[in-house]
């Protein structure tokens, strides 16, 4: 069986940090001056985690695994695999169990009742 190499899928222009911050402001409703440091901090944390070789499991973004890395003169090149849930474009809400995280400080009693599906 001959398997052809997969062609890269490019369906939209690159997402830059400025646009990411603008979209976060639109979606969250917070002020840009409040969102910008948070987005920058999260990006820094994600970069540090990848540099350490850690897997990322961030719903609804998906699960990212580093297959290999190579040091170059201008930086490190990471080849990664990203698996996203089928409905990645739709905002997902966490279940009470996911929100609780199973920690000792969480109670079994939710703060609010789940919304009725309909």
N, C-alpha and C positions, 0 to 999 in steps of 0.2 A: 504494500500500500504506500503510495507517495502522498506526503502531506505538504501542501504549499504553505509557505510562510505567510502569516497574517499581516495584512497591510495596516499601518497605523490609522486609527479612526480620528479624524479631525472634523468635527461638525460645527464648531463655533470658535470665535477668536479667543485668544488667551485671556484668562481672568487675572488681572493685576490687583495688587493690594488696594489701590485706591477704589476700584470698582467693588471689591469685596467689602470694604468698609461702608461704601454707599448702600449696597444691598443689605448689609446687616442693619444699618440705620432704618431703611425702609421696612424691613421685615419685623424688627423688634420694637420700633417706635421710640427708641432712646435717642438722645441727642448725639450728634456726631462727635462732640468733644468728649462724651462719655464712652462711646463705642470704640473710638480709635485706639486708645491704650489697651483695651481688652482684646481687640482683634490682634494687635501687634504682639501682645503677651502670649496669646494662644499660638500664633504662628511661630514665635520663638521656641515655645515648649515643644511643638510638633517637630521643628527642625532639630532640636536637641535630642529628642527621642529617636528620630531616624538616624542621626549621627552616632548614637549609642548602639544602633542595630536592633532596636526594640520594634516589635510588632505593634501596630495601632489597631484598636477595635473600637471605632467611634460611630455609633448609630446616629443618624441614618447615613453618614458619609460612607461607611463600609469598613472592611477589614483590609489593612495594608500589611503586606509581608515583603521584606527585602530578600530578593533572590541572590543578589551578589552586588559587590561594590568594587570600585577601582579608583585608586588615587591617580589624579592627573595634576599637571602643573598649575592649573587654574582652579582646582577644587576636587571634590570627590563625586564620582558618578555612581548613582544608585540605580539598579534595575529592580523594580518593584512589581508586585502583583497586587492589584486592588480588586476586591470582590465586593460588589454593592448588592443590596437587596433588590429584588425585582421592582418594587415601587419606590425607588430611591428619590424620584422627583417629587413625591408627595410628602408633606411634613408628617412625621410619625410622632405619636405620643407614647411615652413610656408607661408601662403598667405600674401599679402601686408597688409591686415587688421589685421592679427595676429601679424605681425612685428610692426605695428604702435602702437598697444596696446590701441588705442583710447585716448591717452593722448593729452593734450593741445599743446605740443611742436611738435607733428607730423603733417606733411602736407599730403594732399591728393595726391600729386604728388610723385610717387615712384622715387627712385634714379636711378633705371635701369628698363628696360622693361622686363617682364617675358619671359623666354625662350619658343620658339615654341615647342609644343608637337609633337612628331613624332616617 
